[in-house]
Amino acid sequence: MQQIRMIVTDLDGTLLRTDKTISEYTKAVLSRCRIAGVKVVYATGRGSSAEQIAPPELFDGRIYMNGAVAKVDDKAVYYHLIPYKTARPILTACNERGMKIASENGSAHYSNFAVSDLWPYITNYKIVDFSRHDVDAEKIYMPNPTPEDVSFIEQLLPDDLYFVAIADINGALGLIMHKDATKANAAAALAKLWGIPMSEVAAFGDDYNDAEMMRECGIGVAVTNAVPEIKAASNYLCGDCDEDGVARWIEGNIL
């Protein structure tokens, strides 16, 4: 196996157990990686809420919002947002259709529904008039879009945005992102910052939005609870998230 100098891992369903915790064993393995000079990064669809369950001090870098923002310490080193003038007609049209929809920037959520009813840990939300909304979006999201909703959304999107659906505790979560806001692009930006070729990066994931990242990195490892498409995109399989699969694979193959 080639040398690995950087690890980038998804959180939910991958590094995190089902109860949204990181085990002490996994924390110890990540610490050993960093002591050995291997950079450790997480890449999540979450925003800053990720810091409540994945403390920043455990990681060299963090990728948020499916790749819209990447940070080292408190400095954003990569970001691609949706300008509010682009987001506004999409949000307005979906609202008029009767869909629950929201935009997010940093820790702030702007929505047409009570976000905390679905995600109790998200309390910093504001119900707004989308026709007057003037805040750029790191991502736009909607819970449980129907296939008809997805078709409607895709017809609205300009060429510089994309739609992806991922698993969520409430079912499915639809995301609208800038085309350059991907986990793969953000991981590549961090690797370049540290002078690490992508061939020396190992990526771990479980869901559709991890596929490109796993293909672009030197090694892609899928947890056994991953969706079939992610298993097909991977080079290796590890144990599932409740078995500390990521950490055990790292210990056995990198450390």
C-alpha beads as a LAMMPS data file, in Angstrom:
LAMMPS data file: protein, C-alpha beads

255 atoms
254 bonds

1 atom types
1 bond types

-500.0 500.0 xlo xhi
-500.0 500.0 ylo yhi
-500.0 500.0 zlo zhi

Masses

1 110.0

Atoms # bond

1 1 1 0.000 0.000 0.000
2 1 1 1.205 3.505 -0.843
3 1 1 2.280 5.953 1.817
4 1 1 -0.615 7.834 3.429
5 1 1 0.066 11.331 4.779
6 1 1 -3.517 12.585 5.123
7 1 1 -6.836 11.059 6.170
8 1 1 -10.177 12.647 5.325
9 1 1 -13.310 11.085 6.768
10 1 1 -17.016 11.710 6.651
11 1 1 -18.700 12.038 10.052
12 1 1 -22.301 10.757 10.168
13 1 1 -22.469 7.052 9.458
14 1 1 -18.680 6.830 9.095
15 1 1 -16.508 8.169 11.909
16 1 1 -19.454 8.786 14.243
17 1 1 -21.305 5.926 15.840
18 1 1 -25.069 5.731 15.413
19 1 1 -25.493 7.655 18.672
20 1 1 -23.402 10.499 17.156
21 1 1 -20.390 9.949 19.415
22 1 1 -16.698 9.336 18.706
23 1 1 -15.354 6.522 20.839
24 1 1 -12.306 6.946 23.048
25 1 1 -10.588 4.267 20.973
26 1 1 -11.152 6.250 17.767
27 1 1 -9.945 9.458 19.415
28 1 1 -6.763 7.669 20.478
29 1 1 -6.130 6.364 16.949
30 1 1 -6.627 9.834 15.448
31 1 1 -4.189 11.247 18.009
32 1 1 -1.608 8.608 17.079
33 1 1 -1.994 9.572 13.413
34 1 1 -1.258 13.214 14.138
35 1 1 1.725 12.325 16.310
36 1 1 3.006 10.236 13.385
37 1 1 2.672 13.258 11.055
38 1 1 -0.502 12.106 9.278
39 1 1 -2.963 14.972 8.822
40 1 1 -6.506 14.186 10.017
41 1 1 -9.504 15.951 8.452
42 1 1 -13.256 15.499 8.631
43 1 1 -15.581 16.292 5.739
44 1 1 -19.260 16.666 6.566
45 1 1 -22.489 18.020 5.199
46 1 1 -23.020 19.677 8.558
47 1 1 -22.196 23.271 9.318
48 1 1 -20.639 24.485 12.529
49 1 1 -22.907 22.134 14.488
50 1 1 -20.302 19.479 13.660
51 1 1 -18.019 20.999 16.281
52 1 1 -20.436 19.904 19.015
53 1 1 -19.836 16.249 18.209
54 1 1 -16.394 16.337 16.551
55 1 1 -14.225 18.707 18.622
56 1 1 -11.909 20.768 16.380
57 1 1 -8.886 19.999 18.559
58 1 1 -8.995 16.369 17.354
59 1 1 -8.434 17.411 13.731
60 1 1 -5.906 19.288 11.596
61 1 1 -8.617 20.514 9.234
62 1 1 -12.394 20.537 8.919
63 1 1 -14.572 20.548 5.818
64 1 1 -18.127 21.792 6.302
65 1 1 -21.286 22.088 4.235
66 1 1 -20.354 19.251 1.886
67 1 1 -17.263 21.182 0.791
68 1 1 -18.473 24.779 0.749
69 1 1 -15.978 25.714 3.469
70 1 1 -12.696 24.216 4.697
71 1 1 -10.944 25.495 7.809
72 1 1 -7.591 25.075 9.473
73 1 1 -7.819 26.300 13.046
74 1 1 -10.285 29.195 12.708
75 1 1 -9.165 30.310 9.253
76 1 1 -11.225 29.507 6.166
77 1 1 -8.803 28.293 3.502
78 1 1 -11.412 27.199 0.939
79 1 1 -14.961 28.445 0.389
80 1 1 -17.549 28.581 -2.386
81 1 1 -20.885 30.123 -1.476
82 1 1 -24.141 30.616 -3.371
83 1 1 -24.715 34.381 -3.879
84 1 1 -28.012 35.502 -2.385
85 1 1 -29.168 36.818 -5.755
86 1 1 -28.855 33.256 -7.074
87 1 1 -30.314 31.632 -3.967
88 1 1 -33.303 33.970 -3.618
89 1 1 -35.391 32.778 -6.635
90 1 1 -34.753 29.127 -5.759
91 1 1 -35.817 29.608 -2.141
92 1 1 -38.851 31.643 -3.183
93 1 1 -40.027 29.136 -5.798
94 1 1 -39.684 26.176 -3.415
95 1 1 -41.507 28.106 -0.700
96 1 1 -44.363 28.873 -3.090
97 1 1 -44.483 25.166 -3.949
98 1 1 -45.066 24.421 -0.263
99 1 1 -41.718 22.772 0.409
100 1 1 -39.816 23.101 3.676
101 1 1 -36.542 24.761 2.732
102 1 1 -33.722 26.711 4.348
103 1 1 -30.380 28.325 3.606
104 1 1 -27.386 28.198 5.924
105 1 1 -24.378 30.433 6.433
106 1 1 -22.016 29.715 9.300
107 1 1 -24.153 28.870 12.314
108 1 1 -27.192 30.814 11.052
109 1 1 -30.178 29.153 9.388
110 1 1 -32.807 31.046 7.385
111 1 1 -35.954 29.028 6.803
112 1 1 -39.694 28.806 6.252
113 1 1 -40.148 26.217 9.031
114 1 1 -39.118 25.571 12.619
115 1 1 -35.732 23.932 12.024
116 1 1 -35.391 22.808 15.653
117 1 1 -38.506 20.638 15.296
118 1 1 -36.421 18.329 13.092
119 1 1 -32.955 18.990 14.519
120 1 1 -33.279 20.011 18.193
121 1 1 -29.613 21.001 18.400
122 1 1 -30.177 23.743 15.782
123 1 1 -31.620 26.706 17.638
124 1 1 -30.085 29.571 15.676
125 1 1 -32.688 29.809 12.934
126 1 1 -34.893 32.607 11.677
127 1 1 -38.067 32.320 9.639
128 1 1 -37.701 34.816 6.810
129 1 1 -39.371 36.232 3.717
130 1 1 -37.274 34.629 0.996
131 1 1 -38.277 37.257 -1.555
132 1 1 -36.244 39.745 0.508
133 1 1 -33.478 37.387 1.621
134 1 1 -30.013 38.918 1.160
135 1 1 -27.554 36.497 2.805
136 1 1 -25.231 34.318 0.715
137 1 1 -25.683 30.579 1.333
138 1 1 -23.068 27.973 2.100
139 1 1 -25.811 25.499 1.296
140 1 1 -29.560 25.315 0.714
141 1 1 -31.305 22.324 2.202
142 1 1 -34.726 20.721 2.349
143 1 1 -35.908 17.712 4.391
144 1 1 -37.327 14.688 2.586
145 1 1 -37.865 16.077 -0.911
146 1 1 -40.136 13.942 -3.088
147 1 1 -38.990 12.797 -6.547
148 1 1 -41.297 15.478 -7.963
149 1 1 -39.651 18.085 -5.724
150 1 1 -36.232 17.003 -6.957
151 1 1 -37.293 17.357 -10.601
152 1 1 -38.724 20.792 -9.824
153 1 1 -35.500 21.883 -8.113
154 1 1 -33.231 20.581 -10.847
155 1 1 -35.128 22.640 -13.432
156 1 1 -34.483 25.758 -11.334
157 1 1 -30.752 25.315 -10.932
158 1 1 -28.261 27.352 -12.968
159 1 1 -25.179 25.622 -14.319
160 1 1 -22.999 26.623 -11.371
161 1 1 -25.139 24.796 -8.768
162 1 1 -25.848 21.111 -8.150
163 1 1 -28.314 19.019 -6.134
164 1 1 -27.507 15.947 -4.041
165 1 1 -29.556 13.893 -1.566
166 1 1 -28.001 12.334 1.526
167 1 1 -29.243 10.238 4.447
168 1 1 -30.407 12.078 7.555
169 1 1 -31.809 11.178 10.962
170 1 1 -35.218 12.315 9.705
171 1 1 -35.037 10.407 6.428
172 1 1 -33.436 12.131 3.452
173 1 1 -31.924 15.578 3.140
174 1 1 -31.668 17.416 -0.158
175 1 1 -28.748 19.815 -0.612
176 1 1 -28.176 22.536 -3.190
177 1 1 -24.520 23.547 -3.450
178 1 1 -22.137 25.589 -5.571
179 1 1 -20.566 23.298 -8.188
180 1 1 -17.106 23.883 -6.710
181 1 1 -18.344 23.131 -3.182
182 1 1 -17.550 19.432 -2.994
183 1 1 -15.756 17.352 -0.420
184 1 1 -13.262 16.309 -3.100
185 1 1 -12.355 19.893 -4.011
186 1 1 -12.056 20.977 -0.387
187 1 1 -9.900 17.953 0.462
188 1 1 -7.658 18.729 -2.513
189 1 1 -7.283 22.331 -1.296
190 1 1 -6.172 21.175 2.146
191 1 1 -3.796 18.593 0.693
192 1 1 -2.233 21.290 -1.530
193 1 1 -1.887 23.600 1.473
194 1 1 0.131 20.917 3.268
195 1 1 2.106 19.824 0.191
196 1 1 0.506 16.389 0.079
197 1 1 -0.351 14.762 -3.273
198 1 1 -3.853 13.337 -3.502
199 1 1 -2.296 9.934 -4.119
200 1 1 -1.203 10.015 -0.478
201 1 1 -4.686 10.757 0.911
202 1 1 -7.080 8.104 2.235
203 1 1 -10.802 8.933 2.255
204 1 1 -13.546 7.236 4.268
205 1 1 -17.284 7.492 3.605
206 1 1 -20.722 5.941 3.546
207 1 1 -23.078 8.090 1.440
208 1 1 -23.518 9.432 -2.090
209 1 1 -21.831 12.760 -1.382
210 1 1 -18.621 10.907 -0.455
211 1 1 -18.209 9.171 -3.826
212 1 1 -16.172 11.809 -5.677
213 1 1 -13.892 12.341 -2.672
214 1 1 -13.215 8.617 -2.447
215 1 1 -12.454 8.365 -6.160
216 1 1 -10.172 11.424 -6.213
217 1 1 -8.078 10.358 -3.225
218 1 1 -5.346 7.735 -3.468
219 1 1 -7.364 5.268 -1.412
220 1 1 -11.112 5.145 -0.824
221 1 1 -12.426 3.083 2.084
222 1 1 -16.149 2.418 2.606
223 1 1 -17.668 1.391 5.906
224 1 1 -19.740 -1.776 5.659
225 1 1 -22.909 0.222 6.402
226 1 1 -22.283 2.356 3.282
227 1 1 -24.730 2.536 0.398
228 1 1 -23.880 0.176 -2.508
229 1 1 -22.659 3.006 -4.762
230 1 1 -20.030 4.002 -2.198
231 1 1 -18.853 0.444 -1.768
232 1 1 -18.491 0.264 -5.551
233 1 1 -16.434 3.491 -5.559
234 1 1 -14.076 2.254 -2.840
235 1 1 -10.790 0.357 -2.918
236 1 1 -11.329 -1.250 0.480
237 1 1 -14.040 -1.973 3.025
238 1 1 -13.748 -1.482 6.784
239 1 1 -16.040 -2.329 9.683
240 1 1 -19.225 -0.361 10.225
241 1 1 -19.476 2.880 12.152
242 1 1 -20.594 1.201 15.384
243 1 1 -17.530 -1.061 15.302
244 1 1 -15.057 1.842 14.995
245 1 1 -14.423 0.587 11.483
246 1 1 -12.505 3.663 10.329
247 1 1 -10.133 3.675 13.308
248 1 1 -9.515 -0.059 13.155
249 1 1 -8.680 0.141 9.441
250 1 1 -6.315 3.057 10.074
251 1 1 -4.602 1.208 12.898
252 1 1 -4.205 -1.948 10.844
253 1 1 -3.190 -0.389 7.539
254 1 1 -1.660 3.042 8.166
255 1 1 -0.283 3.006 11.689

Bonds

1 1 1 2
2 1 2 3
3 1 3 4
4 1 4 5
5 1 5 6
6 1 6 7
7 1 7 8
8 1 8 9
9 1 9 10
10 1 10 11
11 1 11 12
12 1 12 13
13 1 13 14
14 1 14 15
15 1 15 16
16 1 16 17
17 1 17 18
18 1 18 19
19 1 19 20
20 1 20 21
21 1 21 22
22 1 22 23
23 1 23 24
24 1 24 25
25 1 25 26
26 1 26 27
27 1 27 28
28 1 28 29
29 1 29 30
30 1 30 31
31 1 31 32
32 1 32 33
33 1 33 34
34 1 34 35
35 1 35 36
36 1 36 37
37 1 37 38
38 1 38 39
39 1 39 40
40 1 40 41
41 1 41 42
42 1 42 43
43 1 43 44
44 1 44 45
45 1 45 46
46 1 46 47
47 1 47 48
48 1 48 49
49 1 49 50
50 1 50 51
51 1 51 52
52 1 52 53
53 1 53 54
54 1 54 55
55 1 55 56
56 1 56 57
57 1 57 58
58 1 58 59
59 1 59 60
60 1 60 61
61 1 61 62
62 1 62 63
63 1 63 64
64 1 64 65
65 1 65 66
66 1 66 67
67 1 67 68
68 1 68 69
69 1 69 70
70 1 70 71
71 1 71 72
72 1 72 73
73 1 73 74
74 1 74 75
75 1 75 76
76 1 76 77
77 1 77 78
78 1 78 79
79 1 79 80
80 1 80 81
81 1 81 82
82 1 82 83
83 1 83 84
84 1 84 85
85 1 85 86
86 1 86 87
87 1 87 88
88 1 88 89
89 1 89 90
90 1 90 91
91 1 91 92
92 1 92 93
93 1 93 94
94 1 94 95
95 1 95 96
96 1 96 97
97 1 97 98
98 1 98 99
99 1 99 100
100 1 100 101
101 1 101 102
102 1 102 103
103 1 103 104
104 1 104 105
105 1 105 106
106 1 106 107
107 1 107 108
108 1 108 109
109 1 109 110
110 1 110 111
111 1 111 112
112 1 112 113
113 1 113 114
114 1 114 115
115 1 115 116
116 1 116 117
117 1 117 118
118 1 118 119
119 1 119 120
120 1 120 121
121 1 121 122
122 1 122 123
123 1 123 124
124 1 124 125
125 1 125 126
126 1 126 127
127 1 127 128
128 1 128 129
129 1 129 130
130 1 130 131
131 1 131 132
132 1 132 133
133 1 133 134
134 1 134 135
135 1 135 136
136 1 136 137
137 1 137 138
138 1 138 139
139 1 139 140
140 1 140 141
141 1 141 142
142 1 142 143
143 1 143 144
144 1 144 145
145 1 145 146
146 1 146 147
147 1 147 148
148 1 148 149
149 1 149 150
150 1 150 151
151 1 151 152
152 1 152 153
153 1 153 154
154 1 154 155
155 1 155 156
156 1 156 157
157 1 157 158
158 1 158 159
159 1 159 160
160 1 160 161
161 1 161 162
162 1 162 163
163 1 163 164
164 1 164 165
165 1 165 166
166 1 166 167
167 1 167 168
168 1 168 169
169 1 169 170
170 1 170 171
171 1 171 172
172 1 172 173
173 1 173 174
174 1 174 175
175 1 175 176
176 1 176 177
177 1 177 178
178 1 178 179
179 1 179 180
180 1 180 181
181 1 181 182
182 1 182 183
183 1 183 184
184 1 184 185
185 1 185 186
186 1 186 187
187 1 187 188
188 1 188 189
189 1 189 190
190 1 190 191
191 1 191 192
192 1 192 193
193 1 193 194
194 1 194 195
195 1 195 196
196 1 196 197
197 1 197 198
198 1 198 199
199 1 199 200
200 1 200 201
201 1 201 202
202 1 202 203
203 1 203 204
204 1 204 205
205 1 205 206
206 1 206 207
207 1 207 208
208 1 208 209
209 1 209 210
210 1 210 211
211 1 211 212
212 1 212 213
213 1 213 214
214 1 214 215
215 1 215 216
216 1 216 217
217 1 217 218
218 1 218 219
219 1 219 220
220 1 220 221
221 1 221 222
222 1 222 223
223 1 223 224
224 1 224 225
225 1 225 226
226 1 226 227
227 1 227 228
228 1 228 229
229 1 229 230
230 1 230 231
231 1 231 232
232 1 232 233
233 1 233 234
234 1 234 235
235 1 235 236
236 1 236 237
237 1 237 238
238 1 238 239
239 1 239 240
240 1 240 241
241 1 241 242
242 1 242 243
243 1 243 244
244 1 244 245
245 1 245 246
246 1 246 247
247 1 247 248
248 1 248 249
249 1 249 250
250 1 250 251
251 1 251 252
252 1 252 253
253 1 253 254
254 1 254 255
